[in-house]
Amino acid sequence: MKIPKAWISLLIVIACIIYSIAVQATINTFGDGNLPTRIVEVANPQSRLPATKVLLPDWSRISLGQLPGISQSGAIDGSPYSQTLGYDLSRTWNVGMTPDQYLKLGDISEALQAEEFSLQAIQAIALGIQPEANTDIKSIDLNKIALSEFPLIGEQTLSHLAQVVPELAKTQVNNITPVATLLKSHLIAASNLTLAQVLTQYEVGQMKLGEIDLSKFSISSILNLDAVQLQQFTGWMNSNVSDIPGLGQVPLGLMPNPITEIGSLVMRIDVVYGPAENRRNNTISGSDVQGFSVPCTEKDCAYLELDDLENTGRSDRSKLEGKQWISGKYQEVEGGRGILKAVNNGREPTGRLPFGKAFKVVVMEPDETTDTVDTALFFRFCAWRMGCTPYFIGPVPFFSYKVNSLIFVGNLSEQRTNTAYAPTGATREPKANTTNGTGVREKINPCAFSNGSRSITDQSLSGIDLRSLSNAIAEIESAGSGDYKAVGIHTCADGGLNCGRALGRYQFMTYNPYAVQLIAAKPGGQEFLSQVEQGHQPTEAELFEFFPPADQDRAFMADMANKIQVTQEQIDPATGQPFTGDRLIERVAQKHFGGDYSKVDGNGSDALGRLSLKDYGKTALASYRNSNSDNGTLTCSPNVNSSYISTAKNTENGR
């Protein structure tokens, strides 16, 4: 029996969707979970288009405690540095620990200046974050947090506390219960005296609160303790971030020195190359010691080849085209400064600092077989005025990308260096899903072109450019009403069998099989779909969690590819011939609007009655021609706002 081409195409497209879920290949995917992201519009001076949008981490909703766990264990013997530094630098970190568990205040002082916080300020941040912000930070009640959960206080002497805590010296000891308990343990009865008087009459100034059980007292039992900046406490730089109540959950974008993007340059990943490459000199990676253009002159030069956003292809070469971001898994550079530069032999993975000095972003494993690449974060340890180690504490899984994704690069320096990378000697590890335990190899991506460098997102099927078609559909669906953020009204189709809302740039109904496949695959996705079916209006955070921009684009491309393949084998009643050319575009657009079984050139419309099926097809064709004249680049409408009112999809047969 001969299988119709339309069915073969449908099976291929479904396989594409399943494959896309199975691999980490989108810009919004993190190594071990989804982190909050935001869309940023960046200037695009090389392009004729007004702007380009890129998905970036939303640092106002990401904390050290919320970042993924570290992937490798390690340790530092700090004894050689102890006498010089005044404290032990010895560190141990284990797989799965989050950065707040192995970083100290001194490590993040230069980058984040968290020591400027007081507990009161941290509490205020916790109270000020709205529930819908989707962070892990909880409301902090200092009346319920024991002093033992703030180990730094146990290292403070009575004399120092009297100096740094406002009004404490003037307060009677019987109103400072932890101090009164400490004095009683030394048989000193001075409850009616102020702390200043006690310090004058008794030699107790060097007593430390850690001598008693602090779990019996709350932080608020010491008047005004919460108003003291962390940097005023003795030994603050040696306190773990996780040992400061609430600090590990403070978003990095809300730190005294907040994390933000350094520069604005965004580039497109053109090709990925594995470690078989060598002699690469047009690089944009390195370190803050050697600069960020360190050549890779020996072996193992795995890298990303980047392109600018000029939208005219290789025929129009610019100075940015062909830049190379070398993999830090395979190449090391010099790093660190001061006495701590010698740690890890002064070496760190090559990479960039696009978000400042808190961590380094490193390309890890470019994979030519899947056109994907993983990135990771690497941290460092620092000692007060004694320098910092190289960025070698990692890897912490970060973004994963696919060829043609946009990647934030930051500032580029034109200065070149003659100092080369040093190979790490790392070997390529087999993918965890290469076999399923029975010797069966993982499936090849059926969505990829035979040349292995392009995905379904840049195919031209039957003469139709999918990128241009995406722009045309988006221009009708969501321009001026939220773009990727757009959420339509609740509506039902197919005689009430399918209810939901239109979501995102292309206004996919929540019962569209492509949208359902991607959303339901996420934790909590099926529950989200059920809630929307019952009328729930998603927040922006929910939309980006369950149906982020990369998934919206992927679902659209797969759906359009299927509609084109099926429709071109159907007969156009207006001509008596199969749909081709402009009529194929019109009919595919009509199907997107009214469903696969909607009437050709029908007069039916959606719940808002804005356009008929016939008008929708003609409008889409006109927009397609206009978009195609701009080289068909997948872009977003420049008019993004908070309005969630959008077209409701409820035509003759629904979607």
N, C-alpha and C positions, 0 to 999 in steps of 0.2 A: 504494500500500500504506500502510495506516495504521500509524504507529509507536506501540507501546504507551506509555502515560504513564510506566510504570516505567522504560523504557529512556531516555526523554527526561530523566527526573529523574536517572538514573545518569550520563548524559553531562554534565549541568549540574554535578553534584557533582564529577565528575572534572575538569571545566574549572576549578572552584573551586580544587581542589588544585594544579593546574598553575599557575594564576594566582597563588596564594599564594606559590609558590616563586619566581615570576618577579619579584615586587616585594618591596621591603624594607618590611614592614608589621608586624613583630612586635617586641615589646619587647626580645627578646634578640638582635636583629640589629645588627651594627656596620657602619660604612661600608665597610670593606675587609677584613672578616674577623671571625670570632667571637672574642670575648674571654671569659675565665672569668666566670661569673655565680654568684650564690647566691640562694636564696630567703630572704626576711626576713619574719617575721610582725610586723605592726604593729597597735597598738591601734586600735580603730574605735569611738570613743565615740558617734558618731552612729547607729550601726547596732545592730540587735537581734542581729546575729550576733556571735560572740565575738571574731573577729579577721579581718584581711585579710592576704593574703600578696602580696608584690610581688617581682619579679625585679630584682636590683641588681647592679652590677659587683662582682666579688669582688676587692677591692683587695689582699687578701693574696696574690693570684696575678697582679697586673697591674703592670708596671713602665713607666717612661718609655720604655724601648726597645721595649716590646711594644705601645704604643699605635699606632694607624694613622698613616701618613705625612700630613704637612700638604698641603692641597689647593691652596694658592696660594703663589707665591714672593714674596719681599719683601726689603727692605734698610733699614738705618738709617745715616745719616751721623752718626757720633758725634763728629766733630771739634769741634763747638761746646761739647761737654761735657767734652772730654778734660782740659783744664787744671784745671777745677773738681774732677773726679772722681779724677784721678790715674791714670786708665787710659782707653784708647780704648773707647768704647761702640759703635763701628761693628759692625754685625751684618749677616749675609746668611743667608737661609734659602731653600731651593729645594724645589719640589714633591717629595714623597716622603720628605723627611727626617723622622725620628722626633724627638720632643721632646728626647731625650738628646743629639741632635746639634746643636741650636741653643740649648739652655738652658745657662747657667753656674751654678756653685754659688751665686753671689751672687743669681741670679734666684730660686732656690728656697729661700733661707736662711730667710726669714720663714715660709714655708708648710710646709717639710719638715725644716729644720734638718739637712740632710745633712752639713754640715761637721763635725758632732759625731762622725761615723764615723771610724774608722781603717781602714786596709786589712785589718787583722786582724779587725775587726768585720764588714766586708763578707764576708770569707772565711768567717767563722763562720756568717753567714746563708746563704751558698751551701751550706755543708755541712749545715745544719740543715733545709733544705727537702727534703721527701720527693719521690722521683721521680714519684709519682702526683699531685703538686700541679699538674702541667701548666703549668709556667712555663718561660721561656727561660733562667733563670739556671743557669749551669754551675758545677761545682766549680772553685774558684780555687786554683791551685798557684803560690804566689809564687816558688818555685824556678824555675819555667818562664816567668815573665813578665819580660820585659826592662825595665830601667829606662827605656828609651826609650818604652815604652808608658804611662809615668806622667810626662808632660811637665812636670808641676808640680815634680818633683824637680830638673829641669835649671835652674830659676830660683832654687834655693836656694844661698846662699853657705856656705862651710865654717864660718864663724863662727856662722851661724844654725842649721846642722845640729847643731853641737856643743851648742847651747843646748836644742834641742827633742827630739833623739833620746836616749832614756834610755841612759846608760852609754857613749854614743859618744865623748865627750870623753876618757874613761879608756882607750879601746881603742887598741892600737898600730895605726899606719897600715898596716903590712903585713897586718893582718887586715881592713882596709877597702879592698878592691882598687880600687874606682872612685876613692877619694881618693888612694891611692898612685899610680895611673895619672895623675891630674890633676897631682900634684906633680912626677912624673917629666917630664911634658910641659913643665914650667917649670924642669927641671934641678935639682930639689930632691930630694936623697936623704935621706929621714928615716924609713925604714921601721921602725927600732927605737924611734922616739919615739911617744908617744901623740899623739892629735889635739890635745889641750890644749897639750902641749909644743910642737908644730909651730906652733900659732897664736901662742904666746908668742915663739918664737925667729925666726919668719919673718913677713913681711908678706903673708900669703896669705888673710887672713880674708874678703876680698871676692871671692875666686875662686869661680866657679860651676861646678857639675858639668856644666852644659850645654856647657862648652868642649871636652869630649871625646865620643867616640862611646859613648853609653850602651847601645846595642843589644848590646854584648858582655857586659853584666853583668845579673844578675837582681836583682829587688827584694830578695831575701834576702841579697844580697852586702853590704848595709849593715845591720849588726846593729841590731835593734829598730826599724828604719824603719817596719815595719808596725804598730807600737804607737802611732804619733803621730797625733793627731787631725788631720784635714785642715785645720781652722781654724788650726792652729799653723804651717802653711807660709805663707811670704810669697807674697802674690798669690793666695791660694786662691780668692777670690771670682770671679776672672777665668778660672778653669779650666773648660772644658767638662765637662759631666757624663760624656760618652762618653770623656773622657780620664782618668777615674778608674777603674782596673781593677775591673770588676764592678758599679760603681754604677748604670749604666744598666739593669741587670737586677734590681736589688733591688726587690721588690714595694713599691708605694707604701704599703701597709698595714703595712709593717715598717720604715718610716723612723723616725728619732728622734721626729719629730712626725708620726705616721701619718695618712694620709687616712682619713676616716670620714664617715658621714652626719652632717650638722649638723641636729639636730631629727629629727622622725619623721613629718611630715605627708606622706601619700600622697593623691593626687587622681586622679580618672578623667577622661580626655579625652572631653569630651562632643561637641564639634563642632570642626572646623578651618575657618578662614576665610582667604582669600587677600588680596592687597594692595589689592583694591578697597575694603576697609573703611576707615572713619575715625571719629574722635571716640570713642575708647575710654578710659574713666576708671577702671574697676574692675580695675586691673592689679596684678600681683604681680611685675613685672620692672622692672629698672633697673640700678643700680650701687651699689657701696659708697660712692660719693661723693654721689649724689643720693637714695639710698634705693631700695627695691624696690617702689615703687608709683607709678612715673612715668607720667602719662597720655599717651596718643597723641592729640593734638588735631588733627593735620593729616591728610594723605593717607597711603596705603601702610601702614595699620594691620593687616597680616596678623597672625593670632594664634591661639592655642589657647583655646577656652573650656573651663574646668575645672569639675568638679562634685565635691562631697564624696561620702562613701561611706555616706550615710544609708539608701540602699536603699528609699526610699519615693517617689522620682521628684520631678517638679517641683511636685507638690502640697504638698510639705513643704520650704519654702525655708529655708535657713540662711545665715549670713553668709558662708560659704565658696562657696556655689553661684554659678556664673556668673563666677568669677574669670578674668582674661584674662592670658595670658602672651604678650607681644608678640614678634614676630619680630625678631631682631637683624640679619637680613640687610637689612631695610628701615628699621630705626630705630636711631639712635645716641644715646648718653647721655654725660655727662661721666665721666671716669675718670682714674686715676693720682693721684700725689701727689708732693710735693717738686719738685726741679728737673726731674725726668723727666716731670712732668705735661704738659709742652708737646709731648712726642713725639706724633705722629699728630694734632696739633691738639687734644690733650686729649680725643679721642673714642674710644669703644669700642662694640661692639654691645650692645644691651640684653639682659639675661639675669639669671641668678641664680648664687649661690655655694652650692649645696646640699652640696658636698663640701669646703668650706673655700676657702682663698685660692690654692691652687696653680694653679687654672684656673677659667674661667667657663663655665657651661653655657648655650648659646644655642640658641633655636629658630630654625631656618633657613627651610625652605620648606614651609609648610602647603599641602597639595594637596587641594582639595575634590573633584577628579575621582576620586581613589583613596582618599579618607579617610585619608591618611597624612601624616606629618610627619617631617622629618629634624631631628636636633639635632647640635650640634658643640661642641667645646671650643676656647677661646681662651686663650692664655697671655700673659704679660707679661715684661718685662725689669726688673731691679732693680739698683740700685747701693748699695753698703754705706753706710748712713746718709744717702743722697741721694735716697731715694724710689724710686718704681716708675713705669714707663710705664703707660698704660691697657692693659686686656686687648684687644689687637688682633692678636696673632700667631696666625693661624689661617686658615681653619677646619680643625680636626682632626676627621674624622668620628666620631660617637659613636652613641648609640642612634637607631633609627628606630622610630616608633610608628604604631599604627592607632587609629582612633576606638574608644573603649571600653577601650583599654589603660590600665593604671595607670601613673602617672608620679610619681617621687619629687620633692617640692617643698622639703622642709626646713622651716625656721622662717619664719613669716610675721609681718611687723610691721604693726601697725594704723596707724602714722603715715603720713599722706598728704603728697604734695609737690605744689606748684603748678607746678614746672618741668617743661616738656614735653619729649618726644623731639624729635630732629631727623631728618627723613627722609634716608636715605643716597643716594637716587636710583637704587638698584638696580632692575633689571628682572627679570621672571620669565624664567628660561631654559627653553627647551623641554627636556622629558625626553629622555634619551639614547635611550630605546626608543619614542619617539613614532611613529617610522616605522622600517621595516626596511631603508631604503636604496632602496626601490622605490616610495615614496610611500604605502605601506599603513600606515594609522594603527594604533596599538596597540589591542588589544581591550579593550572595557569589561568590568569585573569582573562576571561573571554571578552572583556570590554576594551582591552588594549589593542592598538594597531600592531601590525606585524613588525614594524620597526622598533617596537618596544619603548618609544619615547612619547607617545601621545595617548591620551585616554579618551573615553567617550565624551568628555566635556568639551573636546574641540573637534569632534567629527563633523563632516559635511555629508549628510545622507541624502541621496537622490537629488543632489544639487541644492539642498537646503542647509544653510549654515546655522547650526544649533545655537551658537552664541548670539547671532543676530536675532534669531527667533525668540530667544530668552529675553532679550532687550525689548522686543516688540510686545510680547505678552506682559512683561512687567510694566511697561509704559501704560497699558490699559488697566491692569489689575491694582497696582499699588503705588504708582507715582503720586506723590503728594499726600499719601495716606499712611505712611509708615515704612514702605519698602520692605525689608526683611522683618520689620517689627509689626507689620500690618496684621490685624485680627478682625475678621468679618463678624457679622451678626449671626446668631444661632438660627439655623434653618433646617428643614427636612426635605428630602427628595424621594423619588421612587415610591410614591404612595405612603410615605412615612416610614419606610423600612430603613432609610439611612438619614441620620440626623447628625449635625455637627456644625463646625465653623470653618470658614476659609482662613488659612494661615499663610503668612509670609509674603514674600515677594511675588510669587506666582499664584497666590490664593488657592493652594491645594486644600480641598476639603479633607477633614480629619478622617473620613472613611475612604479616601483614595487609597488603593492598595499599596502604592509606592510609599506614600507618607506613612501609612499604618506599619509597613514592614520596618521602616527606619525608626519610628517612634517607639513601637512595641519592643524593639530590641534593647532599649535602654532601661536601666533600673527604674521602676515606677512608671514606665511608659504606658503600659496597658491600663493602669489605674487612671493616668492622665487622660487617655482617650475616652474612657468611660465617663469621666467627669465632664469632659467637653460635650460628649453626646447628650448628657443631661442638661446642658445649658451653661456650664461653667465658662467664664471668659478668662483665658490665660493671661497672666501678667507677662511683662517683657522678659523677666528672669525665667519663667517657666517655658516660654517660647524658645529662648536661646538654649535652655537645658535639654528640651526634648526634640526640638526641630530647628537646630541652629542653621545659620546661613549655608554652611558647606553641605548639609543634608538637603536643604531646600534646592540648591543647585543640582545636586546629584539626582534627587527624585525627579526634577523637571527634565533633565537630559534623558534619563532612562524612559520616562513616560513619553516624551516627544519622539524618541527613536522608535519606540514601539508603534505609536500612532502613525508615523510616516510609513513604516514598513507595511502596516496593515492597510492604510488608506490608499496607497499607490496601486493596490491590487483590486480596489473597488471601482465600480463604474460611476462616473459623474453623470447624473441624469440630465445635466444641461448640455452635454456634448455627446453622450453615448459612448464615451471612451474612458479608459482609466484616468484617475486624477494625476495630473502632472503640473509642473511649473507653478504659476501663481494660484491656480485652482487647488493644487495640493496644499499649498500653504494656507489658503483660506479655510479649507475643510479641516485640516489638522487643528487650526485655531478654534474653529467651531466646536470640535470635539473637546478641546480643553475647556471651553466655556459651558457646553451643554451636555457633555457625556458622549461616549463612543456610539451610542445608538440614537442620538438626536437627529432630527430631520435636516437633511441637506438644505441649506439656505432658508431654514425655517424662520417663522416670525416670533417663535417663543423667546422669552427673555428670562432674566433672573428675578429675584424677589423685589428688586428695586426698579425693574423695568427700564434700565438705562439704555441698553442696546439689545437689538434682536440678534439671533444667531447669524443672520446674513450680514448685518452691520458689523458685528464683532469680527467676522472673518475679513471683511474689507478694511476695517480699521487696523487690524493686526498686519495685513499685507502692506498697507501704506507705511506703518511704523517699521516693519521689517526692511523695506527698501531703504528707508532713511538710516536705520541702524547699520545695515550692510554697507552703506556708503562710508561709514566710519570704521571700516575694517573688521566689523563684527566682534569687537572686544567685549567680553562679559563685564559690564559695569553696573553700578547701582545708581538709582535716581538720586540726584544731588539734594532733593528736597526731603530730608528725613526729619520727622517730628514725632511728637508723642500721640498724635491722633490715631486711634485704633478703629475708626469707622471705615469700612471698606465694602466692596461689592459682595453681596450674599449670593452664593451659587445655588440656584434652585430653578434650573431651566427644565425643559420638557422631560428629560430622563435623568437629570443630575449627572454627577461624575462617577 
